[in-house]
Amino acid sequence: MDACIFRIPYLSHLPSTKSNFLSPNLFRSSRYCSYNPFKLDTSKRNDISFDEAAYEAERLRLDAKARESMATEADETLGNGNDDDDPKAWKWVIRKRIWDLMEAKNIAQFPRPVHHRIPNFVGAPTAANKLSRLDVFLKADCVKVNPDTPQKQVRFLTLNGGKKLLTPQPRLRTGFFSVLESNALNPSTINEACTSVGVAKYGKPIGLDEKIKVDLIVIGSVAVDPKTGARLGKGEGFAELEYGMLRYMGAIDDSTPIVTSVHDEQLVDDIPVEKLLIHDVPVDIICTPTQIIFTNTSIPKPQGIYWDKLSPQKLRQVKILRELKAIIEKETGQKLPTGPSEKLPPTAQRRQKR
């Protein structure tokens, strides 16, 4: 299922008054910086007992449910055998082919099977090392890296290189992004800080009002076309959501490089660019264990958040989107549009506290 990003230009028809104008700096005004539901008081973090085992067990449980739900959706979509019934069916065909191939050729690594994951591949650390020698990486002060296993070495090299690491909460379940700074870590904790548990222990949660500039985005992929830069993720759409929200914050723009690291067998030539959706994120550079590819992509990058594509289910699933929607609607006095319904994994649905 491809969750979606939704753009602010939808609001361009509103009266062009100062009160209705939504700039990327909206959340940096004093009016909005006073409240941030995703910032935690970290001053007493050392006094809090963090149950690593419980955290990891719950994360794995939720991930397993999400993959099970995605597998059901993929089977139903592929079983229809008609792209007209589901215009995204072709994506599942390519994803399944790559997942099957990686398992058959034994180029997949733990966690396995790689189906319905950003696949961890043989040679992932080598691809990460190639990525770390790119000029765009060497010059970057802040790097956003996805939380998946094959990019763990990229996260390590980011922190070990003295850079700021921005990484999303898994499936945006508990918040938005966490920032880790190398000067707050030591050699014995950097490795742990590159894991989901480590991010929860050592990361500083941030909100949409954070003043941050991201110099480089590293994104995981299931398949990518080296000639066009077209990319497919695992099908949940969170990479697109993350990109759109960073774009809305003013943390990135069209010039921010997007890099992916994959196995050579994940390179494909049959992603139809004309069928990509407006929120699909292309890549500028591909790093594999054997090569570095500059795609010179001409695919437009998403410009922000596309609310008319966002399903009610996804909105209910991701708290930060609801907060953002409420703030925008209050500021403009206009209701934002809602996208079509979709079936989502039950895992990321947060239980309401009573």
Rosetta blueprint (number, residue, H / E / L):
1 M L
2 D L
3 A L
4 C L
5 I L
6 F L
7 R L
8 I H
9 P H
10 Y H
11 L H
12 S H
13 H H
14 L L
15 P L
16 S L
17 T L
18 K L
19 S L
20 N L
21 F L
22 L L
23 S L
24 P L
25 N L
26 L H
27 F H
28 R H
29 S L
30 S H
31 R H
32 Y H
33 C H
34 S L
35 Y L
36 N L
37 P L
38 F L
39 K L
40 L L
41 D L
42 T L
43 S L
44 K L
45 R H
46 N H
47 D H
48 I L
49 S L
50 F L
51 D L
52 E H
53 A H
54 A H
55 Y H
56 E H
57 A H
58 E H
59 R H
60 L H
61 R H
62 L H
63 D H
64 A H
65 K H
66 A H
67 R H
68 E H
69 S H
70 M H
71 A H
72 T H
73 E H
74 A H
75 D H
76 E H
77 T H
78 L H
79 G H
80 N H
81 G L
82 N L
83 D L
84 D L
85 D L
86 D L
87 P L
88 K L
89 A H
90 W H
91 K H
92 W H
93 V H
94 I H
95 R H
96 K H
97 R H
98 I H
99 W H
100 D H
101 L H
102 M H
103 E H
104 A H
105 K L
106 N L
107 I L
108 A E
109 Q L
110 F L
111 P L
112 R L
113 P L
114 V L
115 H L
116 H L
117 R L
118 I L
119 P L
120 N L
121 F E
122 V L
123 G L
124 A H
125 P H
126 T H
127 A H
128 A H
129 N H
130 K H
131 L H
132 S H
133 R L
134 L L
135 D H
136 V H
137 F H
138 L H
139 K L
140 A L
141 D L
142 C E
143 V E
144 K E
145 V E
146 N L
147 P L
148 D L
149 T H
150 P H
151 Q H
152 K H
153 Q H
154 V H
155 R H
156 F H
157 L H
158 T H
159 L H
160 N H
161 G L
162 G L
163 K L
164 K E
165 L E
166 L E
167 T E
168 P E
169 Q L
170 P H
171 R H
172 L H
173 R L
174 T L
175 G L
176 F L
177 F E
178 S E
179 V E
180 L E
181 E E
182 S H
183 N H
184 A H
185 L L
186 N L
187 P H
188 S H
189 T H
190 I H
191 N H
192 E H
193 A H
194 C L
195 T L
196 S H
197 V H
198 G H
199 V H
200 A H
201 K H
202 Y H
203 G L
204 K E
205 P E
206 I E
207 G L
208 L L
209 D L
210 E L
211 K L
212 I L
213 K L
214 V L
215 D L
216 L E
217 I E
218 V E
219 I E
220 G L
221 S L
222 V L
223 A E
224 V E
225 D L
226 P L
227 K L
228 T L
229 G L
230 A L
231 R E
232 L E
233 G L
234 K L
235 G L
236 E L
237 G L
238 F H
239 A H
240 E H
241 L H
242 E H
243 Y H
244 G H
245 M H
246 L H
247 R H
248 Y H
249 M H
250 G L
251 A L
252 I L
253 D L
254 D L
255 S L
256 T L
257 P L
258 I E
259 V E
260 T E
261 S E
262 V L
263 H L
264 D H
265 E H
266 Q H
267 L E
268 V L
269 D L
270 D L
271 I L
272 P L
273 V H
274 E H
275 K H
276 L L
277 L L
278 I L
279 H L
280 D L
281 V L
282 P L
283 V L
284 D L
285 I E
286 I E
287 C E
288 T L
289 P L
290 T L
291 Q L
292 I E
293 I E
294 F E
295 T L
296 N L
297 T L
298 S L
299 I L
300 P L
301 K L
302 P L
303 Q L
304 G L
305 I L
306 Y L
307 W H
308 D H
309 K H
310 L L
311 S L
312 P H
313 Q H
314 K H
315 L H
316 R H
317 Q H
318 V L
319 K H
320 I H
321 L H
322 R H
323 E H
324 L H
325 K H
326 A H
327 I H
328 I H
329 E H
330 K H
331 E H
332 T H
333 G L
334 Q L
335 K L
336 L L
337 P L
338 T L
339 G L
340 P L
341 S L
342 E L
343 K L
344 L L
345 P L
346 P H
347 T H
348 A H
349 Q L
350 R L
351 R L
352 Q L
353 K L
354 R L
